[in-house]
Amino acid sequence: MKKLVLIALFALIGYGVQAQAEIQFKQETIDYGKIAKGSDGVRVFEFTNTGNKPLVINDVKSSCGCTVPKKPDGPIAPGESSTIQVKYDTKRVGPIRKTVTVYSNASEKIKALKIKGEVLADGKSVLEKTK
C-alpha cells in the first residue's frame, strides 16, 4: 500500500512540474524608426501564453522614466493572447534605446524586451537622409 501511495505522490509531483505558463512574444524588439518630436509614442508588445497553466504578469518595469509600460490585468489563460503597452516620451530628442523588463510566473520568470529608434528635432524630416 505504501508503494502505491508513493507512486501516486510522485505522479502528482511530476504533473505539477510539467504544468507551466509559457510566454511567447510576437516580437521582442520594437523599432520606432525615425519619428517626429511629439508624435505618438505608444506601441504594444503582443504575446501568447503557450503553456498549459494561466500566465500571470506580476510586474513590468522600464529602464527609464521616459518609458511607461502597462501590464495586462488578470491572468492570461493557456492559448490566449494579450499585450503589454509601452509609451515613450517623444518630447525627448535623440536615440531611443530602452529595456522593458517583464516579471511573470512563466518558465522564464524575467524577460527583457527592447525599444529602439530616434526622435528627430523640430524642423527635421523623417524623410531626410542622414549622413
N, C-alpha and C positions, 0 to 999 in steps of 0.2 A: 504494500500500500504506500509506503514511504517513497518507493521508486516512482510510482505513478504520480504522486504529488510533486516530486522534484521535476519530473519530465514536463508536467503541465506548467509549473512555475517557469522553467527555462523557456518553454514555448511562448508564454506570455511576455517574458522579458525580451525575447528575440523579436516578437511582433512590435513591441513598443519602440525598440531601437530602429526598426525599419520604417515606422510611421514618421514622416518628416515633411516639414514645409520646405519648399524649394522656390527660390525667386529667380526668374529668368527675364532679364531686361531686353527690350527690343533693340535698344542701343545704350551703350554705357557712356558715350560722349555726345554732347550736343554742341554743334558748331553754329554759333550765331552768324558767322561770317563777318562782313563789314556792315555795320549798322549805324544809322544816324543818331547823333546825340538826342536823347529824349524820346527815342522810339520805344515801341512795346518790348519790354524785357521779359515777358512771361513765356516760358517753354515748359514742356512736360516730358518726363521720362515714363514710358509705358512699360508695364511688366505683367507677368502672368505667374501665378502660383502653380508650378508644375509638379508639386509634391502631392502627398496623399493626406495631409493634415492642414488645418487652417493656418494661414500665414498672418502673423501679427507684426506690423511695423511699429516698433517701440518708440523710435525717435529718428529724426532726420536733422543733421547739423551741417552748417556751411563753414568753410574755411575763412569766411569774411562776412562782416556785417552788411556788405553791399549786395549779398545774395541771400534771399529769404526763401527757404524751402517750406513746402506744406505737405504733410503726410496724409495718407488716406485715413478716414475714420473707420474703426472697427476692423475685424479680421476679414481676410480675403480667402474664400473657400477654395479648395483644390479645383484646378481647372479654370478659375475665374481670373479676370484681369482688372487692373486698376492703374492709377497714375500717381506720380509724385510731381507736384508743381514746383517750379523754380522761378523766382522773379529776381532778375538782375537790375541793379540801379544804373540805367543807361545815361544818367547825367554825368557819370564819371567817364571822361575821355581817356582812351588808351586801350591797351590789350586786355583781354579777359582770359584769365587762367585760374579757375577756381575749382575746388573739390566739394562735393556734396556727399556726406557720409551717411549711409543708411544702416540703422541698427534694427535687427529683427530676430525672430525665432527660427529663421531658415537654417539649413545646414551650414551655410556660410553666414555667420552671425553679423559680420561687419562687411559692408560693400561700399567701395569708393566709386562715385560717379564723377564725371568731369564736364565742365562747360568751358568753352573757349570762343574766341572771336576778337573783334576790335570795334570799339565805339569811336566813331570819327568826330573830329572837332567841328564846330559850326562852320559852315562855308565849304566843307569838304564833301565831295560827292561819293556815294558808294560805287559809282561807275568809273571814277578816276583810277588810273593805273598807278601803282606805287613803284617807286624807283628802287 
